[in-house]
Amino acid sequence: MLSGARLGQEFWAEAVDTAYYLINRSPSSSLEDKTPEEVWTGKKPSLSHLRVFGCDAYVHVPKEKRTKLDSKSEKCIFIGYKDGLKGYKLWNPVTRKVVYSRDVVFREVKDVIQHEVQPKEPEKIEFEPKEEESDSAAEEESEDEEPQTPAVRRSVRERRQPERYSPSAFSSNFALSVTDDDPRTVKEAVDSEDGKLWKEAMVDEMASLHKNEAWDLVELPAGRKPIGSKWVFKKKTNAEGKVEKYKARLVAKGYSQVPGIDFGDIFSPVAKVTSIRLLLSVAAAFDFEVEQMDVKTTFLHGDLEEEIYMKQPEGFAVKGKKELVCKLKKSLYGLKQSPRMWYQKFDTFIRGLGFTRSKADHCVYFKLIGDRVIYLVLYVDDMLLVGNDKEIIQDLKTQLSSKFDMKDLGAANYILGMEIKRDRAKRKL
């Protein structure tokens, strides 16, 4: 949302609030296609007032607050809704103040249309890993690239970050850690000073895909159109901000999937941050063990139910077989149904081990064995294991590793932007 609106991270809190506002007014299959708002209040919510986050908004200035020569409106940016008020939450970039108003005219798409330009032709690049690293290396042209959204013009006035939006104000609540120097294209990655490391990361990703038998190379059936793919690069950092790993991930271009043909249901839950904070509080109060595990190539564990074809990855088309396409067998990152396929597979497995799923949070599971208890919290590929006995935690780790490709991170110290430090000597009961 922030990227699409061309807003800085100081508006992170507003983006989160707006996302939850929309989720509460969206149908849910778990609620028999009712919205959470309808279930809670008993009334269907109105959707007529919804607007595009970050769009330009012109707020009417009352007569008593302007002279004849003053403008009748002020240009602001729409940043959300306000509970209890029948108005919109807006940001005035000139006065640097939040404004609430009902008397607003929105320009949701006009600026984008005015500034729209034809997307550049994707640059043709070649990449061939070392022969000893991969036997499936070949050249590939970058085709069917997603058009770049032209920037919406914003004020060039320097924006000072409000104190209430400083990183310290919410660093313990949110998980996203993004670095500005992560490359956006294969060419940018291999031409950078870390080019060798990015190449190795791509080769590792391809090796993982082949190991998991993610696809078969086949001829494209008549009448079918393959979706594209792209490489996403990210430097993985620790709690101190130091780079620990160079990660290259092949992502399917799920935005081109056709509903009803390429995917059906896509909803998948993730653990609530409040659930994690609650269990950490329980662990601190009763001296429970808190361990952490990470699932490698998470979505590749999910099996696809639909028939999907994808172009061969850029830089890794098989020599002599460039005309073939990948018939996907596993739920790659980027596919709309991937999170759901992974969650379904994990949910079936963990409940098969005798765990009970929480009714309050479908990504929290627990199991009682006599006077011993263990909780498991799943947040996509991150897991927290909380329990009062090390032995049952270790047993669960062994069972998980036998089914999925797991990484044991030991005692939990960092999850979803929260740094966990433990001092048992200072524990208070």
Residue pairs with C-beta under 8 A, 6 or more apart in sequence:
1 15
1 18
1 19
1 53
1 54
2 8
2 9
2 11
2 12
2 15
2 54
4 53
4 54
4 149
5 11
5 53
5 54
5 55
5 77
5 152
6 54
6 151
6 152
6 154
7 15
7 54
7 77
7 79
8 159
8 161
10 159
10 161
10 162
10 165
11 79
11 91
11 165
12 165
12 170
12 174
13 165
13 170
14 79
14 80
14 89
15 53
16 174
17 80
17 81
18 53
18 79
18 80
18 81
21 80
21 81
22 50
23 36
24 35
24 36
24 37
24 45
25 35
25 36
25 37
25 45
25 47
25 50
26 35
27 33
27 34
27 35
28 34
28 35
28 36
28 267
29 265
29 267
30 267
30 362
31 39
35 44
35 45
37 43
37 45
38 44
38 45
49 81
51 57
51 78
51 88
51 106
51 108
52 78
52 106
52 108
52 109
53 78
53 79
53 80
54 77
54 78
54 79
54 152
55 77
55 78
55 106
55 107
55 108
55 109
56 75
56 76
56 77
56 78
56 106
56 107
56 111
56 152
57 75
57 76
57 77
57 78
57 88
57 90
57 104
57 105
57 106
57 107
58 73
58 74
58 75
58 76
58 104
58 105
58 106
58 107
59 73
59 74
59 76
59 90
59 92
59 99
59 101
59 103
59 104
60 72
60 73
60 101
60 103
60 104
60 105
61 70
61 71
61 72
61 73
61 74
66 72
73 105
74 92
74 94
74 99
75 93
76 90
76 91
76 92
76 93
76 99
77 90
77 91
77 93
77 154
78 88
78 89
78 90
78 104
78 106
79 89
79 90
79 91
79 98
80 88
80 89
81 88
81 89
82 88
82 89
82 100
85 100
86 102
87 100
87 101
87 102
88 100
88 101
88 102
88 104
89 98
89 99
89 100
90 98
90 99
90 100
90 101
90 104
91 97
91 98
91 99
92 98
92 99
93 154
93 155
93 157
93 159
94 155
94 157
96 159
96 160
96 162
111 152
111 153
112 149
112 150
112 152
115 150
115 151
115 152
115 153
116 150
117 150
119 145
119 147
119 148
120 148
122 141
122 142
122 143
122 145
123 142
123 185
123 187
124 141
124 142
125 142
125 185
125 186
125 187
125 314
126 139
126 140
126 315
127 139
127 140
127 186
127 190
127 199
127 202
127 314
127 315
128 137
128 138
128 139
128 315
129 137
129 199
129 202
129 203
129 315
129 316
130 137
131 137
133 200
133 203
134 203
134 206
134 207
134 316
136 206
136 210
136 316
136 318
137 315
137 316
137 319
138 315
138 316
138 317
138 318
138 319
138 322
139 315
139 317
140 312
140 313
140 314
140 315
140 316
140 317
140 322
141 314
142 185
142 186
142 314
143 228
143 311
144 228
144 253
144 256
144 311
145 228
145 230
146 230
146 253
146 255
163 169
171 417
172 417
172 418
172 419
173 273
173 417
173 418
174 273
174 416
174 417
175 415
175 416
175 417
175 418
176 417
177 237
177 417
179 234
179 235
179 237
181 235
182 233
182 234
182 235
183 189
183 192
183 198
183 233
184 233
185 231
186 202
186 231
186 314
186 315
189 195
189 198
189 199
189 202
189 231
189 233
189 248
190 198
190 199
192 198
194 246
197 246
198 233
198 246
198 248
200 246
201 233
201 246
201 247
201 248
202 231
202 248
202 315
202 316
204 248
205 248
205 249
205 250
206 250
206 313
206 316
208 296
208 297
208 300
209 215
209 250
209 297
209 300
212 297
212 300
212 301
212 330
213 329
213 330
214 300
214 326
214 328
214 329
214 330
214 332
215 310
215 326
215 327
215 328
215 329
215 330
216 326
216 327
216 329
217 312
217 318
217 321
217 324
217 325
217 326
217 327
218 309
218 324
218 325
218 326
218 327
219 323
219 324
219 325
220 226
220 309
220 324
220 325
221 309
224 309
225 309
226 309
226 310
226 311
226 325
226 326
227 252
227 253
227 254
227 256
227 257
227 262
227 308
227 309
227 310
227 311
228 252
228 253
228 256
228 310
228 311
229 250
229 251
229 252
229 253
229 310
229 311
229 313
229 314
229 332
229 334
230 250
230 251
230 253
230 314
231 248
231 249
231 250
231 251
231 313
231 314
231 315
232 248
232 249
232 250
232 251
232 333
233 246
233 247
233 248
233 249
234 247
234 249
235 243
235 245
235 246
235 247
236 243
236 244
236 245
236 246
236 247
237 243
237 244
238 244
238 414
239 413
239 414
239 419
249 333
250 313
250 332
250 333
251 332
251 333
251 334
252 308
252 310
252 328
252 332
252 333
252 334
252 335
253 334
254 334
254 335
254 336
254 338
257 263
257 308
257 335
257 336
261 306
262 306
262 308
262 335
262 336
263 306
263 335
263 336
263 337
264 305
264 306
264 337
265 337
265 340
266 336
266 337
266 339
266 340
267 340
268 339
268 340
268 342
268 343
269 343
269 361
269 362
269 363
270 363
270 378
270 379
270 380
271 361
271 363
271 364
271 377
271 378
271 379
272 361
272 363
273 416
275 358
275 360
275 361
275 363
275 364
275 377
276 377
276 379
276 384
276 415
276 416
276 418
277 418
279 364
279 375
279 377
279 384
279 386
280 290
280 386
280 418
280 420
282 288
282 386
283 289
283 290
283 386
284 422
284 427
285 429
286 388
287 388
287 424
287 427
288 386
288 387
288 388
289 385
289 386
289 387
289 388
289 389
289 390
289 393
289 411
290 384
290 385
290 386
290 411
290 412
290 420
290 422
291 384
291 385
291 386
291 393
291 397
291 408
291 409
291 410
291 411
291 412
292 382
292 383
292 384
292 385
292 409
292 410
292 411
292 412
292 413
292 415
293 382
293 383
293 385
293 397
293 400
293 406
293 407
293 408
293 409
294 381
294 382
294 383
294 406
294 407
294 409
295 301
295 381
295 382
295 383
295 404
295 405
295 406
295 407
296 381
296 404
296 405
296 406
296 407
297 405
298 342
298 380
298 381
299 330
299 331
299 332
299 333
299 335
299 338
299 339
299 341
299 342
300 330
300 331
300 332
301 330
301 342
301 345
301 346
301 404
301 405
302 330
302 331
302 338
302 340
302 341
302 342
302 344
302 345
303 329
303 330
303 331
303 341
303 345
304 328
304 329
304 330
304 331
304 335
304 337
304 341
305 337
305 341
306 337
307 327
308 327
308 328
308 335
309 325
309 326
309 327
309 328
310 325
310 326
310 328
310 332
311 325
311 326
312 318
312 322
312 324
312 325
312 326
318 324
328 335
331 337
331 338
331 341
331 342
332 338
339 380
342 380
343 363
343 378
346 378
346 404
347 357
347 362
349 403
350 365
350 376
351 357
351 365
353 367
353 396
353 399
354 367
355 365
355 366
355 367
355 376
356 365
356 366
356 367
357 364
357 365
358 364
358 365
358 366
363 377
363 378
363 379
364 375
364 376
364 377
364 378
365 375
365 376
365 378
366 373
366 374
366 375
366 376
367 373
367 374
367 392
369 392
372 387
372 388
372 389
372 392
373 387
373 388
374 385
374 386
374 387
374 388
374 389
374 392
374 393
374 396
375 384
375 385
375 386
375 387
376 383
376 384
376 385
376 386
376 396
377 383
377 384
377 386
379 415
379 416
382 415
382 416
383 400
384 412
384 415
385 393
385 396
385 397
387 393
397 406
397 408
400 406
401 408
411 422
412 420
413 419
413 420
413 421
414 420
